[in-house]
Amino acid sequence: MKKTTVIATGVAVIAALTGCAANEVATDQSTPPPASASHTATRLTGTIDAGGSSAQTAAHEAWRAGFQASQPEVTVNYDPTGSGTGRQNFTDGGYVLAGTDEPLAIDHVAGPFAACAPGSALVEIPAYVSAIAIGFNLDGVASLTLDATLIARIFSGEITRWNDPAIVAANPQVGLPDLGITAIHRSDKSGTTHNFTDYLAQAAGSAWPYPVAQTWPSQLSGEAAEKTQGVRQAIIATPGAIGYLDASQAQGMGSVVVGAGEKAVAHSAQAAAAAVGASPLEQGRSTTDVVVALNRTLTDGQSYPIVLVSYLVACGTYADPDVGQLVKSYLGHVVSEAGQQEAAKHAGSSPITADPTLSGLVAKAVAGIH
Amino acid sequence: MSSLILADRPGRMENAAATGFKMTVTGASALVAVALSGVGVFLIVSSAPAFTAHADQLPLAAPTLWALAGPLVFGSIWSSTLALAIALPLGVGVGLYITWYAPRRLAGLLAAMIDTLAAIPSVVYGLWGLMCLAPVMSGVYDWAARWLGWFPLFAGTASSTGRTIGTGALVLAIMILPIIAALCREVFQRAPAAGVEAALGLGATRWEMIRLAVLPWAGSGIVSAGLLGLGRALGETMAIAMVVSPAPFFVGWSVITSANPNTVAAFIAQFFPEAHQVEVAALIGLGLIMFGITLLVNAVGRRLADGRQGQR
């Protein structure tokens, strides 16, 4: 008797914490599904309160539009508060779904998470994959081949001029000017910086002795700019500038073809997906906790190593089954071929469906949500 | 005459209205006190964990909150001081021109233009600074580095993007100019007519008249104008965050290099979106420190303004 009261109160508190979503949820089984409904036969109503990684913002706009074509009664709120806040709010129950550029640490996977039923598994899926381009501004030069060591030496300020013998040797056909290099990094905390420094740490060896972090190493100088648009603006406005930024924003500038081993790969959605597909899954996680341990030292000539993988975090079992239905339905759309193509078109991401093994695992994890 | 009698002996209705009005204005004033102390209490309570945090919990892996705050406070004060040094003489000049030199029609137009300048959102100033001013300034900085490099302000290698604390201070100066100019104009207009006429009557030139009859009288007003401008510059976030290329823990006087001190407000804006747990407390702690500095600056400014008034 007492126990039931406690559980009921707990559920009520969770419902209150998840905002209005839980109260508004009502599945309407009687309405016949529209012809276009491909993901579920049921027409759902309710609100999904999600948030986190700002990298996923544009992708969620695309997914929301596609999802609402078949589920017009479901409201999806995605608040780009940043990955850390997203994970925090998911833990506290503010969000029922969180986007994060860094997967949850293994010792946090067990929870507890306020929106999940007690003992629920955690669902974590790579939903958004995007290449990080290295753009530069050199008059008349559209592409340069640089390997990880050269990139590390440029961004650590060791190579300071474009006609440095090391760059010339790697690009014998290109006429490189006698111009100073302005290396631009992000001034804010960002998943892009985390992935870029992780690439350098993995692939550049002793040329990059600095920490892997969301903020640029404080012992290095160089020019800093705010957010992706700040970096883009600084590259475009400054002859001799070079910087890393999301590939979807790297038009209108030269871009680096990244050398790995004997080969070199230009950034593209396919090459980014190939890098994710060729990387192993992180060990020690459950089957629904799909985390890729990115291998950025591949030399197959097809994988572009500087990739950002952003995850969506959900409950395996929701405390409120109606919320579970909503999230399952939405995530089903996100990881579908159609959803991934929408994001690719709208946000310039790389569809994870390019790799059947990975997308199979992800689809299975989503199908288990209830 | 009759209205005077009415005022002496208020009717019951008017009495009630007067009481109501008094309560309303008292309430409004009380609200200011409540809001200020509310913000203070919020800052103290939510930043408490940051003051005892370890190095790996703080942004930029700073050893203590003070180590993080020091360079940022320096950046805030340095950029605002530079901005004030540029804007205050300009603002006083503009105010004097509008009140004593400009033809009446032009004065009205100028005043309207200055008020419009004040209405532009800071993010627009940031965009302008980033896209227009910075590329232009990079040429100026190159020149300054070559010929004025011996002077500490222009020491070091010039930034090739022009996104320095100097450019940031210029943008700030333009942002605070309207406040300073508008207040100065008001103060100069209110210079006692007797003194002005006496000076002119004794054959003083316009400049002598201003020096003798306007400026001494306007001293405390100019200080207040400068303080209001300084307050806006200290708290400005977007323009600095967008324009300046900051280096972590950097403290230095040069206004032309790629490495620049960051400001408290810009740092909070840049790190809050991805901050969590103790980092959030640390950012709020930075806000608390800035809150204290603003109070201090205001108190000092008031003393200065009062002191000047006393001399008069």
Interface residues (C-beta under 8 A of the other chain):
Chain A: S54 P80 T81 G82 S83 G84 T85 R87 Q88 G180 T182 I184 S187 D188 K189 S190 G191 Q214 T215 W216 S218 S221 G222 E223 A224 A225 E226 G230 Q233 A234 A237 T238 P239 G240 A241
Chain B: P59 L60 A61 L130 M131 A134 P135 S138 S159 S160 T161 R163 A241 M242 S245 P246 A247 P248 F249 S258 A259 N262 Q270 F271 F272 P273 E274 A275 H276 Q277 E279
